Amino acid sequence: MLCRNREPQTMVSTSSTTGSSRQHDQPPLPFDGQFYNPTPRHCQCVDKKPAVQFVSWTRANPMRRFTVCPLRFSNPNGKCELYQWNDPDFSEFQKKTMQKLREKIISLENEVSRLEAEVAHMDELATNVAKLREIVAEKDLLLQGKNDLLDKLQEEVKVKKTEICCFPMQLLYFSSVILLACWCYPFVASVE
């Protein structure tokens, strides 16, 4: 397929100082300084600004570096026409393979992000469970103290019940002795 000089719809800068408002995620392959080589080095504007290099991620031109004026995307109506591909066009097989690899990488990155969010959520839940265990332990201590107090009060109630139950019996014995004494007194007094 012949190289088309149409502007990519999605670009990635390989430089950190591009100023483009259309930058997206970094490419999945390492594009470090050794691959940053804009050709030509300056734009065609009157002030000859340093040209910048982007990476195209369109289906028609995946992973192809191209050089443009730094104002091209911030001022689309500008007069600078600098737009030049730095890499040759790839075969259809290469394009499809790169797209599949990129989609797989994006899918894996999304899965990693999802798993990281799930782990963070689980860490939060584990922290909450630990706090709840502390609260339950405190409540158990309070409950044990209340149970001990309740047992003590129940013992005191048993003692009081025994004392209350024994009091009428003692009164009955004492009353019986007095009655018996009163009943026997006339007989004892006559015998003397």
Number of C-alpha atoms within 10 A of each C-alpha: 8 8 11 10 10 9 13 17 10 16 25 20 24 23 15 6 9 18 14 18 9 12 16 12 10 13 18 15 9 9 14 9 9 6 11 15 17 20 17 18 16 18 23 18 15 8 8 12 14 16 21 27 28 25 25 22 21 16 15 19 26 22 24 19 24 23 22 25 28 21 21 18 15 13 12 9 9 12 13 18 12 17 20 17 21 17 12 11 18 18 12 13 9 12 18 15 13 19 19 12 13 18 13 13 15 15 12 12 13 12 12 12 12 12 12 12 12 12 12 12 12 12 12 12 12 12 12 12 12 12 12 12 12 12 12 12 12 12 12 12 12 12 12 12 12 12 12 12 12 12 12 12 12 12 12 12 12 12 12 12 12 11 11 11 11 12 12 12 11 11 11 12 12 12 13 12 12 12 12 11 13 12 11 11 12 10 11 11 8 7 7 5
